[in-house]
Amino acid sequence: AMKFLYKEEHPFEKRRCEGEKIRKKYPDRVPVRAGSPEIPAGAPKCKPGTLKSNPGTPKSKPGTPKSPPGTPKCKPGTPKCKPVGQFYFLIRKRIHLRAEDALFFFVNNVIPPTSATMGQLYQEHHEEDFFLYIAYSDESVYGA
């Protein structure tokens, strides 16, 4: 089974409560947790962990905001209508992957179709805590 740091650090009731709150406050969005199973991420709350960092990536200076300017403070989840392919692109950008680097997504050990929407994926795969958990890896076979 896929392990997510968020699940290990937060008891089920707290996660369920948070997932429910996000669904009520943002009915057009789905609560998502995306992360790399390979890296024990001390990841910021609404961002995925870092899969690998390019040596040329500048480190952020202390005191600089983690989100790009103009980004909402932390609007949880992702829009239901967003295609999975667009979500892939967003994650690739956030973890600073080069175009030639492969990235694979897994939802319940299955690679989701890029043509599906995040809402469809959520409906099919969300867990009892109301979150959709997406693992990503640079390996095409999860856990190999």
Buried (B, 14 or more C-beta within 10 A) or exposed (E): EBEBBBBEEBEEEEBBBBBEEBBEEBEEBBBBBBBBBBBEBEBEEBBBBBBEEEEEEEEEEEEEEEEEEEEEEEEBBBBBEBBBBBBBEBBBEBBBBEEEEEBBBBBBEEEBEEEBBBBBBBEEBBBEBBBBBBBBBBBEEBEE
